[in-house]
Each structure stands twice: as structure tokens, then as C-alpha cells.
Amino acid sequence: MTGTGGKRPLSSTVQRTFRLLRRVTTLVAGTTLAAGCGLVPGLTGDSGDQPVTVMTWAPVKTAATNQPGMPAVAQAYARWVNAHGGLDGRPLKVLTCNDHNDSVGAAKCARRAVDQHVVAVVGSYSQYGRSFMSPLESAGIPYIGGYGVSESEFTSPLSYPVNGGQAALLAGNGQQLAGECARTVLVRPDTAAGDELVSLMDTGLALRHRPAATDLRAAEDATDYNDQAVEALRTASAVPDGEGCVVAALGERTTTFFDSFRRLRDAYPKVRTASVLGSVDQSAVDRSGGARSVYEGAYVTGWYPATSDRRWDRMKQAINEKAFGDNRIDPADAGVQTTWIAYTVLRQVVEAIGDGEVTSDSVRRTLDKGLKVTTGGLTPSLRWDYDHMSAAGGYPRLVNARVTFQQVRDGRLEATRASSVDVMRTLADAT
């Protein structure tokens, strides 16, 4: 990636990333919150350490996208880790913010994070990367483990993503369906983020010379998708031998689409279905009837192992201990899972800092120096130093392009492959 020794020169996006990184690293180290937050049960005051204060934000109670489980599990994580000695002996304090699924709300959350002198924003969701990333960059605050729905999360030098975002899911879903579907119809949000999904899906399909997907746009806050369901079924059923597939990637509105789809499907029995994690998960399958649901047989691409995998046991234990009965937290939800992994990263960063002061500057520098983070097999090892920058020019901060191929069988989401699939090359081709 250096442009020497036969390697490809850096893209303009990567060059911009490193220019901004050099500017950011000249900032003066951030300050910690003043004392007075009180000691947390399970910790003693002998070390004299200040709390490690972070923020988690997500849209809550909006007409479109909602992720209440992410701030809820962040607070549960703080209660759990503090009950077990804190972060390397330091208490963890989690602030939360509702970005209201709009650019103004996202910017307000970022400015509040700056005003509160948080050391990082961790495990958060927002579509409005341009609105929230600029205030964070100006203050030198790292953004760890975002959900992956905005371009800025994969270009900003202060972003440390733990998954491949929507880009990896759609590229992976296209790759998964390339071996199953002669024609694919993609139903996706009529938004800027939705616009980016089409070429990613098409690049995955092209691996086996499948035609580009038929692109059907839909309002992300619609209460009925009957028109899109009719068009999707008609298009997919035009392929003989039942090789037509309908992919819905509408976030939480995917269930609404499949409600419309289900009422019409009897006339098109051979059409297959597919989606991506975050739009369909085990809870959605359970709520819609399990093995009798419209999702039975659906192909689903995810970032992480299936929820039934034992690698999630520690997360489930923490939720049972400190958030039992909180119906906002669903262990099968991709947002909850991403937040858990993001806090796993934070914990290892604080441990690596050791006796040093935990500030936004020390957190960022620890990550930039190539700290190797492990997540118990939920992801590959994660590192964000220069040598591990992405080969996909449009996603320089993407360090984990692995996805899992799953299918709903007898009402359960099960892996269809023993190992995850790296879609980095597909992403590089798409860009």
C-alpha cells in the first residue's frame, strides 16, 4: 500500500485519512472528568483512579430506525464490569444519547460527548457520520465499534470499526446468493445509505456471473410495502426452476415488508428469500412463527456467529446478571452484539494503558500503535495500525471484512459454513 516494491499506491481516500490522522495526533491530550462521580460497588478507592467515562448513542423511539438495546446493554456492561473490578481497577461510567435518527441529533450527541470529556464513543449507531464525526475529530475523541452504517466510520482516522458494516453484509449476501439465485431482487431503503448497497450486492453476485440485482427502493419508515412486495415477487418468479430470490435489507422495517410479502407469497411459492443480520435475526424469526414463518429457508448474511454459538455465553451471562428482564436488550440483536464487542475492545485498551492516565489521547494512541484485540472468536483479531489498513480503497479503516453465511432451518438461524468468509476482495472490486 506504500506505492513501492510493486504495491498499489494509496488511494485518495486513504491519503486523506492519514493527513487527518497526522493533524489529530498533534492535539493536546484530553482531560478526564472531574472527581465526584462516586465509587461503584465492587471497587475500592485505593488506586485513586478517575472513572473511565464513555458515551454510547443510538436512535430511540423514532418513526424509522431504532436501536434501544445498544445504550441499554452499554449500561448493563458498566454495571457488570464494575461489579467485577472495573476496567483494570477503574470504574466505568457510561453516558447515553438519543440521536433521533437525524443529522441534528447526531451532531448534538457528538457535542455532548465533547462537553463531557468522554475518552471514547463506544458501540454506537448513527447513519449521520458526517454530522457526528467532525466534532469528535476536532476534539480527538475515538469512535470505537460503530454499527457500520455510515461511510465516515470506514474513512475517519478516529474510527475503529469492529465489523465490515452494511458494506460487508451486502457484498457477502450477494456472494452467498450467487450460488443459489439466477435472479435477485433487492428491496432497500430510499436513502443515501441505501444507495450504496446496490453496487455491493451486484459485485457479490458477479463472482459467479449472475446478473445485477433488480433495485427496488422503499421508504424506510413505511407502514406497508404491498407495492414493493408485488413487484419483487413478479420479478423473482419470472426465473424458472425456483431460482428467483427476494432480498429485503430495510432494517427493522424488514418485518413490515415480509408481512406484506407473506400475504402474497402463496401465488409465487418457488420464490426464495434472503436478508442480512440487523434486518433479520433469531428474534424476528421467533416472533413471526419460527419454522412456520415467512423466513423459513431464508439465506441470511451476518457479521458474527449465530446467537446459539457458545462464544456468546459470556455476553448472555452478563445480561442475565445485570439486565435480566430489560426487554430492550435482545442477545440476538446485531446492535447489542456490536456494542458488546466494542466494550470488549475498550476493556483491552484500558488494560494496555496500565498505570497511565486514560484519556481520549491515550486510548487513540494505544489503538494506533497496533494493539491486538481479541474477542473470544466473535471476530478475528482486530488491529488498526497502518500495516493493517484495508485493501479496499473506499474503506481504509475496515479491518474485519469477515461475514457468516446462515440459513433459517426449522425456525433456527444456523451457519451453512464451518468458517466465516472474507469479503475484502469483493469490497475492493466494488470500489
N, C-alpha and C positions, 0 to 999 in steps of 0.2 A: 504493500500500500504506500510505499515511500517514493515510488517512481524510479527506483534504482534496482539493479540486479534482475531486470526483466519483469518487475512487479508493476501493476497498473498504477498510474498516477492518482492522487487523491481527487475525488470529485469536488465540485464547488461547494456542495453541502457539507462535506467533511471538512474542507478548508475553513468554511465559516465557523463550524463547530469549534475547531482548535483556536481560531482567532479569538472567539468569545471566551473560551476556556482560559487563554492567557490573560485576558483582561480581568476575568473574575478572580483569578488566583492572586491578583495584586491587592484585593480588598483586605482591609484590616479584619482580623478575626472577630467574629460576632461575640456579643456578651451573653451571659446566661441570665435567666430570670433572677430577680432579687429573692432573697430568702423570705420565709413566712408562709410557705405553702403547706407546712405541717409534715410530720413524719407519717409514713404509710405503715400499716400493720405488717409485721414480718421483717421490718428493717429497724436498724438502730441508728442513732445519730453519731456514732463514734467516728465515722470516717469524715464527717464534715462536708460531704459532697452535696452539691445542689441537685435538685431533681433534673432529670433529663426531660425537657418539655418539647413535645412534638405536636403536630396537628394532622388530623385526618378529615378530609371533606368528601362530600358526595351529594347528589341531588336527592331530596326527600320531599314527599307529598307534592309532586308536580303532576301535570297532565300527561307527561310523556315518560321520560326515563326516571327511574327511582332506584337507589341503592342504599336503603336504610341499614342493611346489615353490615356495611363496611365501617361506618363510625361506631356502630354498636359493638362489633367484635373487637375493634381497636380498644375501646374502653374495657371490655372484658379481658383482653390480653393484659392491659395495665394492671387490673386487679389480680390476675393470675400470677404475673411475673413478680409483682410486688409482694405477694404472699409467699413467694419462693426466693426471696432475697434480692429482688430488683435486677437491674441491668448492671452486672458486675458490682453489686453492692449499692448502686444508686437507685433511688426511686424513679419510676417512670410516670410522667404526667401527660395525659392525652387531652388536647383540646379538639373540639369538633366544630364543623361549619357546614351549613347547607348552601350549596352553590346554586340551587333553584333551577338548574339546567338552563342557565342563560349566561351570557358573557359578563354582564354587570355583576351578577352574584359570584361568578368565579373570580373576578378581579377583587371584589370585596373580601373574599376568603383569603386571597393571597396577601392583601394589605394587612389584614388582621394577623396573619402569621408573622409578617414582618414586625408589626407593632408589638406583638407578644414575645419577640425574640426567640422563636422556636429554633431548634437546632436542625430540624428537617420536617418536611411534609411527607407523611408515610402512608402507603396503602390507600390512595385516594382515587376518586373517579370524577372526571370532568371532560366534556367534549371541547372545552374552550381553552386549549393550550396557549394560544397567543395572548389571551387575556390574563391568565394566571402566571405564566412562566416569566414574563418580563419583570414584574415586581420581585419575584423570587431571585432571578438572576441579578438584579440590581443590589439586592441585599446579601447575595452569596448563600442563599438557603437551598440545600439539595432537595430534590423531589425523588423519593425512593419508592419504587414499586407502584407506579400508577397503573390504572386498569389497561391503558394502551389504546385509547380511542382518539387521541389527538396526535397530529404529526409532530408537534413540539416535543412530545415525550421521547421521540426517537432521533431528535436532532440537537436538542439543547445539551450543552456540556454539563449542566447541573441536574440532568435527569438520569436516573439509574433504574431502568425498567427490568422487571424480573421475568416477563414473558414477551412473546412476539406481538402482542396486541391484536387488534382486529385484522391487521395485515396478514399475520401468520395464520390466523384461523381461516380466512377466506382462501388464501393460497393453498393451505393444507386441505380445505374442503374440496376445492377444485381438483387437487391431486387425488384425494380419496375417491371422488366420484368419477374420475377419468376412467377408472377400470370397471365402472358399473353402469354408466349412463351414456346413451347415444345422443341425447339432447337434454340440456339442463336449463331450467328457468330460475332466475334469481329474483326474489322479491325482497327489496331492501328499502331503507328509509330515503325519502327525497330530501336529503341534506348533503352538506359538503362532505361530511364524513362518509355518508353512503355512496357518494360519487366515486370515492377511492376504491370501493370494494369490487367494482366490476372488472377492472383490468387484472386485479389479483386473482379473482376466480378464473378468469379466462386463461391466465398464464398456467395455473394448475391443470386446467382441462387440456391445454395444448400439449402437455407432456406425453399424452397418448393420441395426439392429433384429433382430439374432439373439437367440434365447432364451438365458437364463443357462446356464452350463455345468453339467453333472451333476458333482457333487462327490464324488470317491471318496478317502477317507482311507487312508493306508497307513503302517505303522511305518517309521521312517526307517532302521532297522538290520535289516530283514527279509532273510532269505536266499532267500525265494521269494515271488513275487507272483502265483501262479496264480489265486487267487480274484479279485483286482482285475483281472487281465487278462481273465478270462472275463466279468466284469460290464461292463468297459469295451467289449469287442468286441460284446457283445449290445446294449448301449445305442446305440453308434455305428452299428451295422449296421441299426438299425430305420429309418434315414432312406433313402429311395430315391435312386437315381442316384449312389451312391457319395459323398455329401456329408457323411458322418459322420467325425469326426476324434477321435483319442485323443491328448491332451497328457499327457506324463509330465514332472513337474518334481520329481524326487526326488534331485537332486544326483548324487553318484557311484553311488547305488543305482538310477539310471535304467537303467543297463545290465542290472542284475539284473531289473528289471521287463520290459524288452524281450526278455530271454532267455525269460521265461515267455510273453510276448506272441507271440514268433516261433513257438513250438511250436503255438499255437492259430490262427494267422492264416490258414492255408490254408482254413479253413471260413468266413472272412469276408474275401474278397480285395479288396473295394472300400473297406475302412476305411482312411483316411489317418492319418498320424502327424505329430506335432509335438512340439517341446520348446523349451528355452531354453538359451543358452550357459551352461556351467557344469554342465549336466546332459548335454548332447551337444556334443562338439566333433569336430574332424577326426580326432584320435587315436582316439576311440571308434568313429568310422565305419571307420577303417582296421582296427582290431582285430577288428571284427565282420564283416569281409568286403568292405569297400569297396562297389563297385557292386552286389554280391550281398547286402549286409547288410540287416537289417530297417529300417535308417534311410534306405534309398534312397527318394527322393521326399519325405522329411520336411521340414516347414517349421520353421525354427529362427530365433528372435529373439536377437540378441546386442547387446552394448554397442559393440563395436569392429568395424573392418573385418575381413574374412576373413583367416585366417592367411597365405594366399598373397599378400596385398597387400604391395607393396613398402615401404609405410610401416613395416612391422615389421623391415625389413632391419637397422637399427642394433641392435635388441634381439637378433636372431639372431647378429649379428657378435659382440656382447659375450658371449653364451652360448658361442659357438664358441671364443672366445679364453680364457675363464676358467672355463667349466663343461662343457667338452666331455667327454662320457661320463658325466656326472651324470644318471642316469636319473630322478631326482626332478623334473628341470626339463623340462617339455614346453612349447615355444613356443606350442602351440595351446591351452594351458590358460588359461581366463579368469582364474584366480587369479594365475598367473605374469604375464600381461599387465597385470593391475591393479597388481601390485607394481612392475612396470617403469615404468608411468605415474606412480605415486605417487613414486618416486625421481626421476623427471624433474621433478616439482613441487618436491621438496626441493632439487634442484640449482639451480633458478632462484631459489628463496627465498634460499639462501646467497649466490648471486651478487648478488642485490638488496641484501642486508645489507652487502656490500662489506667495508670495513675495520672495521666494527663487530663487537662480540662476538656470536657465535652462541649464543643461549640459547633456552630454550623461550619466554621472553617476547618476544625479538626476532623469532623465527620467527612467532609468533602475530600480533604487531603488523604485521609485513610483509604477511601474508596478509589481515588485517582491513582494511588501508588500501587494498585493491583491486589488489594486484599481478596483472597479466595474465599468466597462464601459458599457454604454447603447448606442444603435444605432438606436433608434426610431423604434424598432421592425424589423429592417432588419436582425438582428441576435439575438440570445438570449443574455443575459448579458454575458460579457466576463471578465474573471479573470485569471491571470497567476501565482498565488502564488502556493506554494507547495500543499495545500489542494485541488487544482483544476487541478492537473496533470491528464493526460489521463489514462484511464484504459486499453487502447490498448498499449501493451508494446513497439511496434515499433514506436509509435508516442507520446512520453511523453509530447510534447508541444501542442498537439491538444486539444483545449478547446471547440471547436464548431464542433460537428460531425453531425449537423442537415442539411438535404437536403430537397429540394422541388420536388415533382413529378408533372410534367407538360405534356401537350399534345397539339399538333398543331390541332386546330379545327377551320374550316372556315378561315384558314390563320392566326390565332392568337394563341400565346402561352398562355394557360390557365392552372391554377392549377387544378389538379384532386383530390386533398385532401384539406380540410379546414385548416389543420395544417401541419407543417413540420414533417419530420421523422428523428429520431435519429438513426444513423447507427454505433454508437460506439461499440456495441456488435459485429456487423458484422466485423468491423475493427479488434477488438480483436481476433476474430476467425481466420481471415486471417493471423494474425501474429503469 
